[in-house]
Amino acid sequence: MGIKEYKTVTEVAGPLLFVENVGNVAYNELVEITLPSGEKTKGQVLDTSKGKAVIQIFGATAGLDAHETSVRFLGETIKLGVSEEMLGRVFTGLGEPRDNGPPIVGEQRLDVNGGSINPYSRQKPSDFVQTGISAIDCMNTLVRGQKLPIFSGSGLPHNDIAVQIARQAKVLGSSENFAVVFAAMGITHEEAGFFMRDFEKTGALGRAVLFLNLANDPSVERLITPRMALTTAEYLAFEKDMHVLVILTDMTNYCEALREVASAREEIPGRRGYPGYMYTDLASIYERAGCIKGKKGTITQFSILSMPGDDITHPIPDLTGYITEGQIVVSRELHRKGIYPPIDVLPCLSRLMNLGIGKGKTREDHRGVADQLYAAYAEGRDLRALSAVVGEEALTPTDKKYLKFADSFEKEFIAQGKYEDRSIETTLETGWRLLSALPETELKRIKKEFIEKYGKKYRKE
């Protein structure tokens, strides 16, 4: 039986078409739309009930004549042809080649709307991933299989941090297959050029797959892009036994597209106009990362989002924080001081850090050094605020040492070059050197044996 064509489009609203008198149509089904000009474009069923279907078009609807438009329901969901040949390639947000290369002949065709990993099948993450960035590796350690978002703001260098992590991420003492799947949503041509040039220049493109959805591409395409990336990652990880790092930027653009579609459907809005199901929708993306029992490959996920108005209580970072396993916070204050990467370690958190550090993984003193650096930096920051009120002369000699420590910590530990790849040993030794400026009696969070073993060589007394 042939695929039936419908000419019963009744309304066009934003990126949506409303079609009547349809039968046997499924949610998420792929649709081919023939425009009055004869041009064909694709769409997806968003909603269906009582013979009516709402279709989301992957393209512009401006000037579209409803009566002259025909629709064919293709009887399948959006599928992506996947293969190892995708490594080293750049695609559009819908999986079409963007690098002028040939189309991919897929070994398999997979539904992009994959499911979350079943909690029963999950394996506890335990392998330390070295990003080469001290503020992450020492203070907020990334573990293989973790989902760790980066909370940033507009104008901050989160894209530089993203490509640096993509370039440098590795598992120590491991020669296993490692790949990066990079998905960018709603970015400018300039940003797309930056990503492609950096990946090509540093040779990282050879082990990476890029999906780039530009700002002038249809906003509904942004809803598909992260799913394309995760489908590719799942194939490489669970079929080809690779360890995959997925970087998604910018999830704020994804949520704006979600709000736009919900508004076109005239849904009742939730907080700040975002749909009430945004938590569930974000979870369907974030929960596709992890380790599965019996599978060699893993998926680790960095999602980057620019907080509107630098507001960490905004619905997007707020809901993301509930689903993911911590957060890395990029600070505008540190950025103004000229510090890169401007990561403010105090509000940062990695909930899986303890699973990936310690003897045999990083180093036995790692936890103590991280805790002591946190405590000393927090104390220094408090004293910085106090000295602004009472003056530095009113502080005790120990207080002045903490004040000096806070400045040194920002300039020597957090700050590093964009192409500086620090080993965990270098990072921990830098931490010990900075802590040596404090009296030994103040190092209350590190075991005495570790102070003797690692810290004594930096002490002048």
LINPEGI-V434993 format. One record per backbone hydrogen bond with DSSP energy under -0.5 kcal/mol. NH is the residue of the N-H (numbers start at 1). CO is the residue of the C=O. If there is no record, write none. Layout:
NH/CO
NH/CO
This chain:
6/71
9/69
10/18
11/18
13/16
16/13
17/55
18/11
19/17
19/53
20/8
22/51
28/45
29/26
30/76
31/43
32/72
33/31
33/41
34/70
35/33
35/39
38/35
41/33
43/31
44/56
45/29
46/54
47/54
49/52
52/49
53/19
54/47
55/17
55/53
56/44
57/15
57/55
58/42
59/57
64/61
66/64
68/65
69/66
70/34
71/6
72/32
73/4
74/30
74/72
78/28
80/110
82/80
82/108
86/83
87/84
88/208
89/86
89/208
91/210
92/96
93/212
95/92
98/90
99/90
106/104
107/82
108/82
110/80
110/108
112/78
114/112
117/287
121/118
122/118
122/119
123/291
128/126
129/142
130/128
130/170
131/129
134/132
136/133
137/133
138/134
139/134
140/136
142/129
144/127
146/143
148/146
148/301
149/326
150/303
151/149
151/328
152/150
152/305
156/153
158/156
161/157
162/158
163/159
164/160
165/161
166/162
167/163
168/164
169/165
170/130
172/128
172/170
174/171
179/243
180/207
181/245
182/180
182/209
183/181
183/247
184/211
185/249
186/213
187/213
192/188
193/189
194/190
195/191
196/192
197/193
198/194
199/195
200/196
201/197
202/198
203/200
204/199
205/199
206/203
207/204
208/205
209/180
210/89
211/182
212/91
213/184
213/211
214/212
215/187
217/214
221/218
222/219
223/220
224/220
224/221
225/221
226/222
227/224
228/224
229/225
230/226
231/227
232/228
233/229
234/230
235/231
236/232
237/233
238/234
239/235
240/235
241/237
242/236
243/177
244/242
244/298
245/179
246/244
246/300
247/181
247/245
248/246
248/302
249/183
249/247
250/304
251/304
253/250
254/250
255/251
256/252
257/253
258/254
259/255
260/256
261/257
262/258
263/259
264/260
265/261
266/263
267/262
270/274
273/270
274/271
276/268
278/275
281/277
282/278
283/279
284/280
285/281
285/282
286/282
287/283
288/285
289/286
290/299
292/297
293/121
295/292
297/237
298/242
299/290
300/244
301/146
302/246
303/301
304/248
305/150
307/152
307/305
310/307
311/308
312/310
314/311
318/314
319/315
320/316
321/317
322/318
323/319
324/320
325/147
326/324
327/349
328/149
330/151
330/328
331/342
335/331
336/332
337/333
338/335
339/334
343/341
344/329
344/342
345/343
348/345
349/327
351/325
352/325
353/350
355/352
356/352
356/353
357/353
361/358
362/358
366/363
369/365
370/366
371/367
372/368
373/369
374/370
375/371
376/372
377/373
378/374
379/375
380/376
381/377
382/378
383/379
384/380
385/381
386/382
387/383
388/384
389/385
389/386
390/386
391/387
394/391
395/392
400/396
401/397
402/398
403/399
404/400
405/401
406/402
407/403
408/404
409/405
410/406
411/407
412/408
413/408
413/409
414/409
415/410
416/340
420/417
421/419
422/132
422/420
427/423
428/424
429/425
430/426
431/427
432/428
433/429
434/430
435/431
436/432
437/434
438/435
442/439
443/440
444/442
446/443
450/447
451/447
452/448
453/449
454/450
455/450
455/451
456/451
458/455
459/455
459/456
